[in-house]
Amino acid sequence: MRNFTALLIALALASAIPAELASAASFEITTTIQASLDKTIAGATQTQANRINSLYTEFLTLQKQEQDWDTKINTLHNRNKDTSAELGNQAKEIDSAKLAKLEEDITQTRARHQPLLSQYTALNKQIEAARLLNSKSLNVLLRIQAAAMRIPVQLARIDISAKVKALQTAKDKASKATKKVRTSLNDIDPINVQIKAKQGAIKTIQTSLSPIWTAFKQGAKKEDTNAVQSSLTSIASLSRQTNAEKESIFKLEMKISDALTGIKAQMP
């Protein structure tokens, strides 16, 4: 009798599982119910009393396993969530330092060549003005100066063009890498859909469990050993189903974790 009362107390503690799965209040064993259960067990045959105790022990074990799954799932899920967010942010910043350096190189290169290019542009305008004035001697002099500047100007433009091309190539490479990471992260979505389906299945099980738990308490109050045993049998069965679903969720979270590890390893 004392052992059975201890089991009841343990059950009340073990039932404090996450709110989204089941409310601890749904499995509350009051002092009145404990007393009724004691009387029920006392009035049962030895065989039936042993069976009820066995079912309670199994149920308590299943509840502890469920709590363990909750802890494992929550820990892994939060880690996956943080890793996914981190990878998403890293994807946005792929080669950002390199791109910033290339943009700065273009700015500096343009600034370095600007005096020459401006001078060459101004000289060509002077040549056009001399042509309109029909000043052949000035036109010839200016054209000689322009010819001397032509190669340095071409080299300056080639230098600027090369740096612009290098920046565009780097941008294209970074864009492809970012797209690859985002695609890989999106590939995880079907696994999340499976997890939601499992969570829905657990909710359905918990909904089924509620009236059975009520029947169990009513059976205990009426000292109906058959009702108590029948309810416990169903409760244990549903608890096994719940744990099976949660084990599946944990395995799916592991698949996500492995996928994220692979994505992280491919980050440039």
N, C-alpha and C positions, 0 to 999 in steps of 0.2 A: 504493500500500500504506500509506504513512504517513497519507494522508488518511483511509483507511478506519479505521485504528487510532484516529485522532483522533475520528472519528464514534462509535466504540465508547465511548470515554471520555466524550464528551458525552452519550451515551445513558444511561450509568450515573448521571450527574448529573441529567439531565432526568427520570429516572424517579422522583425523590423527590417524588411527589405525595401529597396528603393520605391518611392511613391508611384513612379510610372508603371511599376509592375504589380504591386499589390500594397494595400494599406495595412500597416501593422495592426490597426484597430480591427480589421476584418478577422483577425485570428486571435483576438484578445480572449484570454481565459480568465474569467472573473472568479472570485472566491466561491460564489454560488455554484458556478459550473464545475469547478474543481470538486466541490463537495458532492455534487450530483454524480460526477464521474467515478469518484471513489465508491459511492454506493452501487453504481452500475457494475463496476468491476467486482465488488464484493458479492453481488448477487449473480454473477456469471459463473458458468462452469469453468473449471480449471483450464480446459482446452481453449474456451472462448476468451478467457482473461489473458492467457498467454498470447493468443492471436492479436488481441487488441493492443497489448503492450508491444508486440513485435511490429505492428503497423505504425504505432506512435514512434518507436525508435527509428524505423525506416523514414518516416516523414520528417523527423528532426534532422536526420542525416541529410536528406534531400534538401531541406531548407538551408542547412549549413553549406552544402555544395552550391546552392543557388546564390547565396551571398558571396561565396568565393568567385563564382562566375561573374557576378556583378562587379566586384572589385577589379578583376582581371580585364573585363570588357571596358569599364570606364577608364582605367589607366591607359590601356592600349588605344582606345578611341581618342582620348584627349591628346595623346602623343602623336597619333596620326593626323589629327586636326591641326596641331601646331606645326608639324613637319610639312603638311600640305600648304599651309599659309606661308611658311618660310620659303618653300620652293617657288610658290607663286610670286612672291616679292623678289626673289633672286632672279626669276625669269625676266622680270621687268628691267633688271639692272645688269643683264648680261653684257659684258664688254663696255659698260658705261664709262669706266675710267679711260679705256682705250679710245672710245669715240670722242670723249671730251678733249683728249690730248690731240687727236687728229684735227678736230675743229679749231683748237687753239693754234695748231701748226698752220692751218689755212689762213687764219686771221693774221698771224705774224708774217707769213710769206707774202700775203697781199699788201700788208703795211710796208714791208721791206721793198717791194717792187713798185709800189704806187708812185713814188717820185719819178721813176724812169718812165712808167706808162703815161703818167700825166704830162710829162715833158714831151713825149712822143706824140700824144694827142694834140697838144698845143702847137707843136711844130707842123703837123699836118694841116691844122687850121690856118697857120701862117702861110703855108705853101698855097693853099686855096685862095687866100686873100691876095697874095702876090700875083697869082694867075689872073685874078679879076682886074688887078691894077696894070696888067701887062708889063710888069717889071721883070724882064728876063734875067737880069743879073742877080737880083734878089732871089728869084725862083730857083735858079741854078744853085746858089749858095745854100739855100734852105734844103734843097733836095740832097745835096751832098751830106749835110748834117743828118738828114733823115736816113739816108742809106747807111751811114756809120752806126746809127742806133738800131737798125732793123734786126740784126742778129741778137743783140742783148735783149731786145724786146721779145723776140720769139722765144728765147730761152726762158725769160721771165714768165711768159704765158704758159710754156710747157711745164715749168715748175709748179705754177698754180694749178694747172689742169691735172697734173699727176697727183697732187695732194687731194684735190676734190674727188678724183676717181678712187683714191685709196680710202677716203672716208665713205664713199658710197658702197664700195666693196665690203668694208667692215660693217656698215649698217645692214647690208643684205645678209651677211653671215650671222650677225646678231639676231636679226629678225627671224631667220630660219631656225636658229637655236631656241629662241623664245617660243616660236610656234610649236616646235617639237616637244618642249617641256609641257606646254599647255595642252597639247593633244594627248600626251601621256597621262596628265592629270585628269583629263576628261574621260580617258579610258577606264578610270576607276569608278565612274558613275554607276555602271551596271552592278558593281559589287554593292554599292550603297543601296541600290534598289532592292537587292536580295536581302540586305540587312533589314530594311524597312518592312519587307514581307515577313521576315522572321519575327520582328517586333509586333506586327499585327497578329501573327499566330499566337504569340505569348499573351497578348491582350485578350484574344478570344478564349484562351485557356483559363485565364484569370476570371473572365466573366462567367465561365462555366463553373468555376470553383466556388464562387460566392454563394449560390443557393445550396450547394452541397455542404459547405461549412455551416450554413444556417441549420440545415437538417441535422448535422452532427451535434450542434449545441442543443437543439430541441430533443434529439434522441437521448443525450446525456441527462437533460432535465427530467425526462420521463423514465430514466433508468432502463431504456430500451437497448439491451445489448446488441440485438440484431441490427438496429438502425445505426448504432455507433460503429459497429464493425463494417457495415456496408458503406457508410459515409467515409470512414477512414480508408477503405480499400480504393474508393474512387479518388479521394484526395491524394493518396500516394501515387496513383496512376497518373493523375494530372500533373503532379509535381515532377514525376519522371519526364513527362513530355516537355514541361517547362525547361528543365535542365538540358534536355536534348536540343531544344531550340537555342538556348543560350550558348551551348557548346558550339553550335553551328555559327552563331554570331561571332563568337571569339575567333573561330577559324577564318571567317570572312575578314575580320579586322586584321588578322595575321596576313592574309593575302594582300590587303591594302598596304600593310607595313612593308612587306617584301617588295611590292611595286614601287613604293616611295623610296626605298633603299636603292632600287635599280635606277630610278630617275635621278636621285642625288649623285650616284656614281657617274652618270653621263653628263652632269653639269659642266660646262666649259670653265 
